[in-house]
Amino acid sequence: MADFGSGELDAFRSEVRTWLEANYPAELRGADAKVHPEAMWGGRAFEGSNDPQIVWMRRMAEKGWTAPTWPKAYGGGGLSPAQARILDQELAAGRYRTPLASFGVWMLGPVLLEYGDEAQKQEHLPKIINGQIRWCQGYSEPGAGSDLASLQTRCEDKGDHWLINGQKIWTSYADKADWCFCLVRTDTSKKHEGVSFVLIDMRTPGVETRPIQLISGESPFCETFFTDVKIPKENLVGKVNGGWEIAKRLLQYERQNISGGFGGGGGAGGAAGDLGQLAKTYVGADASGALADPDLRQRITLNKMNMQCLGLTIARSAAESKAGNGPSAAVSIIKYAAATFAQERSELMVEALGHQGLGWEGEAYKGGELLAVRGWLRSKGNSIEGGTSEVNLNVISKRVLGLPDPK
């Protein structure tokens, strides 16, 4: 996928701009467009649906633009990194909705391209690209969070199938997912070398999910139980007991994706919009038109500068990843910074709201104010999900800085 000259890229940009304008559903134009809140994730629940978000997803998938740099052989766009950047730029410039939000695109797909066999690629990648299957991630367990390699979910070889028993926790949207990519233990005599990577259809008998209510009042995470769950032998990705290498690679993609959500401030928790303008609305402005509280103004400015720098760093890292061999351990730096700046932004937002940032419900509070409070509470998880900040600092010290283990 070689990049093209500037003239060819200009022509491609014009083509993209024209196609997006012609194919974006009219029902989605405007910030108040009414769509099913889960439609962006696709999956079996939306088979046959004519929801405008699903229509948009299908049109983009037909072009391969839900996974623009993936090979055309599996339904991807086959675009060069430069072309993919142009597509991203035009989507942002036209304020088009994201066609597909997918753990399959962000995490599983890149891993299958690297470690999956041809049959697995042909079976799963087109369905990921088309948004036919919604995936969840079965990694953490009650006794295996930061020390993920301590996982105990057993996977036994029964000859013509695998038999799985165990429990996962913090499984994002497991109650809504169609399939799960999961780490299991196939050898109890070893730790890292006894882990395998398997794919599980969530409709399989013995799979049970239970949503977990968070402090923010939402329940995006679940407990997931596997009781005598049988899966086909071909659902093993890579080698038996070779799952830890795959797991580490996928975590890099996950951290890159989580960080990417923070790049423009949208993943920072709290309500959307410019933090400085919001603060002036609630705190007031001085005679020059600047935020009246100079200390708060300074801290908001620093956070916005950090967010801007982070966004540029993420964009550069993503371009390097697409042009090279995928994300590196340096992604842990971005993940750590993203979590820190996101939590800072959420705290600044609630501080700027003053007493209006203390509400939970009731007519005394506007919708955006209540979202800000819930976003602030939700942001507490930013430094936990996708690897805790402490774990990421360890990765940075060992694999980026090359520091020795403490004695």
Buried (B, 14 or more C-beta within 10 A) or exposed (E): BEBEEEEEBEEBBEEBBEBBEEBBBEBBEEEEEEBBEBBBBBBBEBEEBEBBBBBBBBBBBEBBBBBBBBBEEBBBBBBBBBBBBBBBEBBEEEEBBEBBBBBBBBBBBBBBBBBBEEEBBEBBBBBBBBBBBBBBBBBBBEEBBEEBBEBBBBBEEEEEBBBBBBBBBBBBBBBBBBBBBBBBBBEEEEBBBBBBBBBBBBEBEBBBBEBBEBEBEEEBBBBBBBEEBBBEEEBBBBEBBBBBBBBBBBBBBBBBBBBBBBBBBEBBBBBBBEBBEBBBEBBEBEEEEEBBBEEBBEBBBEBBEBBEEBBEBBBEBBBBBBBEEBBBBBBBBBBBBBBBBBBBBBBBBBBBBEEBBEBEEEEEBEEBBBBBBBBBBBBBBBBBBBBBBEBBEBBBBBEBEEEEEEE
